[in-house]
Amino acid sequence: MAIKNTQEEPKTPKKLIVKTIIGILFLVMGLILFISFISHFFNGFMDQSQISELMDKNEVANNVFGKFGALLGEVFMTKGIGITAFFVPIFFILLGLKVATNWKKIKPFTTLYQSIFFIIWIPVFFGCLFPDYHVFSGVMGFEINDFLNSFIGKLGVILLLVVSLLIYCVIHFKMTYQSVQAKLEERAKLNSLKQAEKEELRLKEEQEKLRQRKELEEQEKIEKFNKEVEKQQENDLIEELNLIEEYEKDAVKSQQITPNEAFQQEFTVHQPQEEEQITETPLNITPLIIEDETLNNEVDFTPNYDTQEEKNESGTLELKVQHIDEEEEFEATSARLVKEQGEYNQRLDLPNYQFPPISLLRKYDNGNTLIDQKELESNKNRIIETLGNYGIGISQITATIGPTVTLYEIVPQAGVRISKIKNLEDDIALSLSALGIRIIAPIPGKGTIGIEVPNSNPSMVSMHSVIASQKFQNVDMELPIAFGKTITNETFVADLAKMPHLLMAGATGQGKSVGLNAIIASLIYKKHPSELKFVMVDPKKVELTLYSKIERHYLAKLPDAEEAIITDNTKVINTLNSLCIEMDDRYELLKNAFVRNIKEYNAKFKERKLNPEAGHRFLPYIVLIVDEFADLIMTAGKEVELPIARLAQLARAVGIHLIVATQRPSVNVITGTIKANFPGRVAFRVTSKIDSRTILDSPGADQLIGKGDMLYTTGNELVRLQCAFVDTPEVDKITEFIGDQRGYADAMHLPEYVGEESGSSLDVDLSDRDALFEDAARLIVMNQQGSASLLQRKLKLGYNRAGRLIDQLEAAGIVGQFEGSKARQVLIQDDASLEQLLNNLN
Ligand SMILES: Nc1ncnc2c1ncn2[C@@H]1O[C@H](COP(=O)(O)OP(=O)(O)OP(=O)(O)O)[C@@H](O)[C@H]1O
């Protein structure tokens, strides 16, 4: 019996073979026609006579396919439909491909059907344009055109052509006035979006550059600091060696004289410098013991030297130079001081100060979020339905209920593109008929997509609830801010010291002022007046006035300022510059204390390792609050921007932090420099995507629902929060409670700032020039830039001294007069003229 071969290859059906052959035939036919037509297009004129002698072998046609090709061209093109005859080979080629391959995308008959209009229109058009060239219009185009010409005239034909083309477009492309307008608008939108993206890119690049520059500067600073320390150590070593040498010399001298002479000789004790370290050196000389005990000048002791007489066995007197290791001595002294007096406690400045009780804050009834189960269910169904309408399947959906917003987390079915869901944002919002839908696709760290839907009955997040929360009460942060609650109903606390500066933006009435009050209240509930000071700038004049009651407790101001809360924009410049001086002073203190930041500095001060007589003091944090930054920038421009940028760049380590709020987050208010130095951002609702991008570097803030609904970021992910609500009466109660207690004599005084405009050349005495006068003059002439800040930077001077130097340079005719925010003009152009002028002065 024959065994069936199960491995037999499947046979190709006959039908397929036939189809393939027919397809190839059509394809070849199409190609022959196509090539013939092209050839005819160029040679048709010459081939006309050859066609009439079809059977004559001596007559040769120029067409690629000979007389046959020429005939095809003549029939289809010249005598037929002109240039539109090319539709015929195209149709055959498509047909051939379709029959042979059965590709779905190839639709020869649809193409033919769609081309009918043009098969008629084009010949007429060419007939009208080139009536003498039948190869374009064919006889058909010529005849129709001829007929129409006699019937409606040339102009009528042209009109007919144009109108028929328009009607075709309207029918075929559904081209209406509205659709064209919509397209144009879309294009304009796209362009503006591109522009915004470009702007964003530019800003990012700017930020990156600034960051790199800052890093470089910091690196340079560290290197310089290290070098200084090394140099100091070298100097100490040299001095140490000199000292030993001196003692040895003294010893040799003493050995050469009698004891009596020794007593008579005037004895001077060399007082070692700060960091001298001498090992014990016993010397066989005069009957003296000199004990050099304390060498510390950082702690509040002056050096103490005791002399004693002592005879050794052989009767000769011995000089013992005993030097106790400074570090050990220093530690011992501070330890003794701590033992005697306890650690320094800054709170003893106001020992009876009472923190405001939480009961001053109002409790709201709807503390717990209530959400209707029906609402949840219907939102869920509508999300599924909407996504389903767009062909997006969902494999799982969960809801997390927040105080004002509920987050629906979706796991889409495999293969669904995230961008597709993101693009449906508006459609989903529409179908849920809710404002403020935000789509997070994907949720960072999870593989899911989040859709935030506002609750129909949002609940208030009271300041009471966040301040009373365990999280805030037990928080271990330097400057904790309880912003409010997250979408998962957890209290959200962030550390201002780590941020280290905060930029807040939001359209008017969206919760900025409430947000600022929440920040201030959080800090006041955690920090003692001795540990924290606010500098408040309130151009709106009404928002922060309540805090004037706590001026003597929590505010800082210029020594000559009447009001601690600054409402006059012109006064802000002086305060900001004064803060810059405070920053420089603090850096100096940190440097002298060999610490890197305010936390380490204060810790060292508390351990009594820093001598108050050497200028050391406990440093409270300073928080600068500006309520309407746009207003400031509009009125004072660069003069405000520069010190703000400087503070933002450098002040973090010395405990000066900035909180800047603005209604208008446009790029000319929040410039690249400002943005780059404010990593902490809070956005309440803004009116446009562009504003949202300016503040957050991403859209989203335009989708918020207002009333304290906010987005917070420190550069990484965005967190949606409901800001805690603190009402004016509550703030009033808190400030009253504090204000009624005993405070400091006055607000904390910031360093005095002498503006560049103060002092005229008239009261400058050039005979009493600053020691750095010549250096400053050379620097100014070399840089051709007459600014005090240049001197400050390059010569490491304070504001006051640099200002005085500039005045002297003006009096000497080296720089011009004060010109507002511009740098002064430099009147000396080169070194030679300057040297001459300096010689004359001398
Ligand atoms: N966290 C919040 N919770 C509930 N309601 C809030 C919250 N924040 C603000 N609101 C409501 O919004 C109103 C306006 O808030 P706010 O005064 O803070 O706005 P603003 O952004 O400072 O406006 P403007 O810039 O005009 O001063 C408040 O009176 C309050 O009713």
The ligand as an ORCA input file, in Angstrom:
! r2SCAN-3c Opt
* xyz 0 1
  N      -6.933     76.986     49.613
  C      -8.133     77.474     49.403
  N      -9.218     76.770     49.725
  C     -10.451     77.271     49.511
  N     -10.705     78.461     48.948
  C      -9.673     79.201     48.592
  C      -8.328     78.749     48.789
  N      -7.495     79.701     48.344
  C      -8.265     80.698     47.877
  N      -9.561     80.409     48.019
  C     -10.685     81.265     47.635
  O     -10.271     82.130     46.582
  C     -10.368     83.490     46.992
  C      -9.219     84.306     46.426
  O      -8.007     83.857     46.980
  P      -6.740     84.820     47.082
  O      -7.120     86.103     47.688
  O      -5.670     84.056     47.758
  O      -6.414     85.034     45.557
  P      -5.150     85.719     44.925
  O      -4.613     84.756     43.937
  O      -4.238     86.196     45.959
  O      -5.775     86.931     44.171
  P      -5.107     88.320     43.931
  O      -3.903     88.062     43.114
  O      -6.162     89.100     43.216
  O      -4.795     88.889     45.274
  C     -10.396     83.430     48.504
  O     -11.091     84.502     49.061
  C     -11.087     82.132     48.789
  O     -12.464     82.278     48.762
*
